[in-house]
Amino acid sequence: MAALTEHSGPAPTIYLMAPANNTQNTTERRPYFTFNASAESAFACTLYLNGTGYGYNSSVENNTETAIRANATLANGDYDW
């Protein structure tokens, strides 16, 4: 689940790019989560994994591939983002 913060106007459309669904990661404990968003202007975005905040980017640009790295070590398991 990607969550938006500090955004005014219509909600942007967010495309989750990586990791792909059902990806199993056994090597990188603080992976990057990559997305692209279509919006009227720059905005801030918080990365949530299973409902808990794991990262933040204060200046996501329109139609630009953006990555947020998990700010804490992740255990093996399934995560919704």
Sequence and secondary structure as in RCSB ss.txt:
>XXXX:A:sequence
MAALTEHSGPAPTIYLMAPANNTQNTTERRPYFTFNASAESAFACTLYLNGTGYGYNSSVENNTETAIRANATLA
NGDYDW
>XXXX:A:secstr
 EEEES  SS  EEEEEES TT   SS SS EEEEEEE SS EEEEEEETTEEEEEEEEE TT  EEEE SS   
SS    
